[in-house]
Amino acid sequence: MTEPCPSCGQLDQVQHVPAVYQGGHSYYRGQGPAVAVPAGDGVVYAGGQVSGVSVTAVARALDPFPPPRRGGGLVAAAIALAVVGSCLLPLPFSALDDPPPGGAGSKALGFAVLSLPSACVYVAAGVLVWLYVRRVREHRRQRRGVPAARQLWEQGWFCHRCGGVYFADARSERLLTPAHFRQLVARAGGYPR
């Protein structure tokens, strides 16, 4: 059993943090609304399945896990830039067929100027790849910290009457806000909040 809430001194509205988190998730599935679509001389009724998860504000406030990060956009942008850079590669070689007046120096300058767009696009693609690799490394580091964060998170107790979290041991003599509790959990896991 746990200790009573340090704020109100009661125990009847106290619940373990993992239970509050799990209880705050409702899964639903059902039939979507029917939509009339005109088709030629008649009407076709179309409808679909609807499903999802409803999360309460308290469960969202007590979420111990780092927010998910997506990197697909960075990869797609890097690939698109690489394709654009490849399309620009023949541009400097077109200057070799028709050299500008002024000799070898002018020819080299023309080649460099025409190579600049392709080089800039490849540098931008490289920066996006670097950002993606950095994001993947950060995600791995955060995932390694989840067990330590979960261990601290599972020791928390939530008082529904006061709306705060506390630890049953002597670690906290006062009630913590859910945001402060999440900061402690994130710090234990080594990931920023």
NORFENWO-V44824 format. One record per residue. N is the residue number from 1. PHI is phi in radians with two decimals (* if undefined). NEAR is the number of other C-alpha atoms within 8 Angstrom. D_LAST is the distance of its C-alpha to the last C-alpha in whole Angstrom. Layout:
BEGIN
n = <N N>
phi = <PHI PHI>
near = <NEAR NEAR>
d_last = <D_LAST D_LAST>
END
This chain:
BEGIN
n = <1 2 3 4 5 6 7 8 9 10 11 12 13 14 15 16 17 18 19 20 21 22 23 24 25 26 27 28 29 30 31 32 33 34 35 36 37 38 39 40 41 42 43 44 45 46 47 48 49 50 51 52 53 54 55 56 57 58 59 60 61 62 63 64 65 66 67 68 69 70 71 72 73 74 75 76 77 78 79 80 81 82 83 84 85 86 87 88 89 90 91 92 93 94 95 96 97 98 99 100 101 102 103 104 105 106 107 108 109 110 111 112 113 114 115 116 117 118 119 120 121 122 123 124 125 126 127 128 129 130 131 132 133 134 135 136 137 138 139 140 141 142 143 144 145 146 147 148 149 150 151 152 153 154 155 156 157 158 159 160 161 162 163 164 165 166 167 168 169 170 171 172 173 174 175 176 177 178 179 180 181 182 183 184 185 186 187 188 189 190 191 192 193>
phi = <* -1.86 -1.42 -1.18 -1.03 -1.21 -1.54 -1.76 1.32 -1.80 -2.16 -1.24 -1.90 -1.68 -2.46 -1.09 -0.98 -1.05 -1.20 -1.12 -1.12 -1.17 -1.21 -1.52 -1.91 -2.04 -1.77 -2.26 -2.67 -2.96 -1.61 -1.37 -1.20 -1.42 -2.09 -1.48 -2.08 -1.17 -2.43 1.13 -1.54 -2.14 -2.25 -1.91 -1.72 -2.09 -2.61 -2.63 -1.40 -2.15 -2.62 3.05 -2.23 -1.86 -2.08 -1.28 -1.13 -1.17 -1.09 -1.15 -1.24 -1.77 -1.12 -1.54 -1.63 -1.15 -1.11 -1.19 -2.00 -2.02 -2.13 -1.08 -1.15 -1.16 -1.14 -1.09 -1.16 -1.13 -1.14 -1.08 -1.17 -1.13 -1.15 -1.10 -1.08 -1.16 -1.21 -1.51 -1.05 -1.18 -1.00 -1.17 -1.29 -1.23 -1.35 -1.24 -1.25 -2.15 -1.18 -1.32 -1.21 2.17 1.62 -1.20 -1.12 -1.17 -1.16 -1.16 -1.13 -1.10 -1.10 -1.16 -1.14 -1.30 -1.44 -1.02 -1.03 -1.13 -1.10 -1.11 -1.15 -1.18 -1.12 -1.10 -1.11 -1.11 -1.10 -1.13 -1.13 -1.06 -1.09 -1.13 -1.09 -1.08 -1.14 -1.14 -1.10 -1.13 -1.12 -1.10 -1.10 -1.13 -1.13 -1.17 -1.51 -1.05 -1.04 -1.17 -1.15 -1.11 -1.07 -1.22 -1.04 -1.25 -1.60 -1.48 -2.22 -1.91 -1.74 -1.20 -1.21 -1.67 1.32 -2.33 -2.09 -2.53 -1.84 -1.27 -1.43 -1.35 -1.13 -2.29 -1.76 -2.33 -1.46 -1.77 -1.26 -0.99 -1.14 -1.16 -1.07 -1.11 -1.13 -1.11 -1.13 -1.12 -1.11 -1.11 -1.46 1.38 -2.11 -1.26 -2.07>
near = <2 4 7 8 12 9 7 7 7 8 8 4 8 13 10 11 14 8 8 12 13 8 8 12 11 8 8 9 8 7 8 8 6 8 7 8 8 8 7 5 5 6 9 8 8 8 9 8 8 9 8 7 8 9 9 8 7 9 14 9 9 12 8 10 6 9 4 4 6 5 9 6 7 11 11 8 10 13 9 8 12 11 8 10 13 9 7 9 10 8 9 13 9 8 13 9 6 6 7 9 5 7 7 6 7 10 13 8 8 11 12 9 9 10 11 8 10 12 9 8 12 11 8 10 13 9 8 12 11 8 9 11 8 8 10 9 8 8 9 8 10 12 7 8 12 10 8 9 14 11 8 10 11 9 10 12 12 13 12 9 7 7 9 11 14 14 10 11 6 6 6 9 7 7 11 9 9 11 8 8 11 13 9 8 13 15 10 11 14 9 11 6 6>
d_last = <31 28 28 29 26 26 26 29 30 31 30 31 28 26 24 22 18 19 22 20 18 21 23 21 21 25 26 29 32 35 37 36 39 42 42 46 47 50 52 55 57 55 52 49 47 43 40 38 35 32 29 26 23 22 19 20 17 17 16 13 12 12 11 10 10 7 8 12 13 17 19 22 22 22 25 27 27 28 31 32 32 34 36 37 37 40 42 42 43 47 47 48 51 52 53 55 58 58 58 58 61 60 60 58 56 55 55 52 50 51 49 46 46 46 43 41 39 39 37 35 34 33 31 29 29 28 25 24 25 23 20 20 21 18 15 17 17 13 13 16 14 11 14 15 13 13 16 15 12 15 17 15 14 18 19 18 20 20 23 24 26 24 20 18 17 19 20 24 25 25 22 21 24 22 20 16 15 13 9 10 11 8 6 10 9 6 8 11 10 10 7 4 0>
END
